[in-house]
Amino acid sequence: MNKPPGEWRRSSFCQSGECITVTASRLHADLIYIGRELDGERCRGQLTVTRAEFAAFLAGAKDGQFDDLAVTP
């Protein structure tokens, strides 16, 4: 699923109203912004990472390396 840079998105698994959001930079092709959303409103501040850093994190998440940090529903 490709979306245009600058369009914030969140996981379809996020149902609590407290979600992490991500978007690609419109100006810098190598940057990803990570933010927060509370009750449908974006919070101020964001973390900026490179696509390589983001890919490494996603690979670790898919591998289960952060499962112990998740809240069990």
Secondary structure, 3 states (H helix, E strand, C coil): CCCCCCCCEECCCCCCCEEEEEEECCCCCCEEEEEEEECCEECCCCEEEEHHHHHHHHHHHHCCCCHHHCCCC
